Amino acid sequence: MKTILAVLSVLVLGGCVGVNDATWFFQGKVENLGEVGAEAVIRPIEIEVTANGEVEIRGTVTTQCWVDGVTLDGDRRGKTLILNIGRIGQEPCQDTRARLHNYTGKFLGLREGSHSFRVVNEMGAQPVVAFETTLELEY
């Protein structure tokens, strides 16, 4: 039993430090803010890469209906990381005030090296690439 636990510990800890990016994962959160107006702060897309290979993305989007929600989904296709921003629409819209939403997405467990990174805004009728860059992950 001790041998099995030791092997499981090594497997779990190995995935957490980015040794094998087959164990990568994504987490995200959205903060619903107030009405779009003169005092509203729309922050530009910011990316931070930490020493342990975490990639954190922060930004702001708006919805055209006050009660609409925002979803985040992280995807990886080979060496390309994709953050998809989607809309949870409430139809019909009873309150047409535009609303701000701050989002934070984080990719973890990635291997060192060069990765393409893309933010895709799926809030409208057609998906739009809102941001694209190349990231170098070094540990």
Wavefront OBJ file of the C-alpha trace (Angstrom):
o trace
v 0.000 0.000 0.000
v 2.838 2.449 0.798
v 4.396 1.803 -2.602
v 1.154 2.585 -4.414
v 0.677 5.829 -2.470
v 4.239 6.914 -3.209
v 3.751 6.282 -6.942
v 0.435 8.173 -6.932
v 2.067 11.095 -5.097
v 4.810 11.311 -7.697
v 2.267 11.235 -10.545
v 0.064 13.913 -8.989
v 2.938 16.222 -8.034
v 4.606 15.757 -11.413
v 1.485 17.030 -13.163
v 1.242 20.074 -10.907
v 4.682 21.444 -11.703
v 4.341 21.287 -15.475
v 6.651 18.305 -16.049
v 4.213 16.742 -18.487
v 1.761 19.075 -20.195
v -0.604 16.209 -20.916
v -1.980 17.167 -17.483
v -2.558 20.875 -18.275
v -5.732 22.494 -17.086
v -7.624 25.782 -17.223
v -9.503 27.758 -14.621
v -11.392 30.988 -15.087
v -13.634 33.431 -13.302
v -15.842 36.324 -14.356
v -16.777 39.318 -12.228
v -20.013 41.077 -13.220
v -19.530 44.829 -12.874
v -21.683 47.870 -13.394
v -23.114 49.731 -16.311
v -20.929 50.892 -19.179
v -20.549 54.662 -18.792
v -18.179 57.531 -18.191
v -16.742 55.968 -14.997
v -16.364 52.490 -16.463
v -12.845 51.130 -16.767
v -12.345 48.738 -19.667
v -8.983 47.151 -19.062
v -6.933 45.968 -22.007
v -5.997 42.297 -22.288
v -3.048 41.580 -19.993
v -1.008 38.376 -19.921
v 1.333 37.320 -17.141
v 3.598 34.277 -17.347
v 4.940 33.115 -13.986
v 8.189 31.284 -13.265
v 6.349 27.983 -12.785
v 4.677 28.114 -16.198
v 1.272 29.521 -15.317
v -0.250 31.785 -17.954
v -2.792 34.253 -16.546
v -5.007 36.395 -18.793
v -7.065 39.366 -17.601
v -9.452 41.556 -19.567
v -12.898 43.134 -19.827
v -15.863 42.468 -22.104
v -19.328 43.988 -22.330
v -22.724 42.418 -22.816
v -25.607 44.250 -24.470
v -28.188 42.956 -21.999
v -27.864 43.624 -18.263
v -28.717 40.046 -17.274
v -26.489 38.278 -19.819
v -23.663 36.193 -18.420
v -20.139 35.518 -19.649
v -18.372 32.156 -19.897
v -14.677 31.343 -20.190
v -13.291 28.178 -21.704
v -9.646 27.259 -22.167
v -8.509 24.961 -24.949
v -5.175 23.719 -26.206
v -4.428 22.478 -29.707
v -0.823 21.339 -29.829
v 1.264 24.379 -28.890
v -1.666 26.803 -29.281
v -3.544 28.001 -26.190
v -7.018 29.428 -26.776
v -9.196 31.398 -24.369
v -12.806 31.430 -25.619
v -15.108 34.118 -24.199
v -18.798 33.315 -24.649
v -22.163 34.856 -23.841
v -24.995 33.341 -21.838
v -27.912 35.241 -23.333
v -31.246 35.941 -21.720
v -33.912 36.189 -24.394
v -35.831 38.361 -24.688
v -33.677 41.063 -23.145
v -35.784 43.111 -20.713
v -32.985 45.513 -19.684
v -30.830 46.797 -22.548
v -28.175 48.527 -20.440
v -24.700 47.377 -21.486
v -22.778 45.745 -18.621
v -19.061 45.302 -17.976
v -17.533 41.951 -17.003
v -13.906 41.499 -15.878
v -12.457 38.063 -16.540
v -9.396 36.144 -15.425
v -8.308 32.894 -17.051
v -5.343 30.752 -16.079
v -3.596 27.906 -17.910
v -1.488 25.634 -15.698
v 0.694 22.554 -16.155
v 2.253 23.550 -19.486
v 5.606 22.418 -20.809
v 8.468 24.852 -21.418
v 8.896 26.325 -24.855
v 7.137 28.534 -27.354
v 3.318 28.593 -27.363
v 0.904 30.543 -29.543
v -1.823 32.240 -27.532
v -5.183 33.490 -28.771
v -8.240 35.149 -27.197
v -11.433 34.464 -29.158
v -14.477 36.612 -28.417
v -17.622 34.589 -29.175
v -20.043 37.197 -27.799
v -21.392 38.279 -31.204
v -22.823 36.450 -34.187
v -19.350 35.386 -35.399
v -16.281 34.520 -33.297
v -13.579 37.211 -33.467
v -9.901 36.790 -32.611
v -9.494 39.653 -30.125
v -5.825 39.065 -29.351
v -2.985 36.863 -30.558
v 0.669 36.548 -29.499
v 3.502 34.091 -28.903
v 4.597 33.213 -25.361
v 7.898 31.734 -24.215
v 7.580 29.549 -21.127
v 10.849 29.023 -19.267
v 11.324 27.389 -15.879
l 1 2 3 4 5 6 7 8 9 10 11 12 13 14 15 16 17 18 19 20 21 22 23 24 25 26 27 28 29 30 31 32 33 34 35 36 37 38 39 40 41 42 43 44 45 46 47 48 49 50 51 52 53 54 55 56 57 58 59 60 61 62 63 64 65 66 67 68 69 70 71 72 73 74 75 76 77 78 79 80 81 82 83 84 85 86 87 88 89 90 91 92 93 94 95 96 97 98 99 100 101 102 103 104 105 106 107 108 109 110 111 112 113 114 115 116 117 118 119 120 121 122 123 124 125 126 127 128 129 130 131 132 133 134 135 136 137 138 139
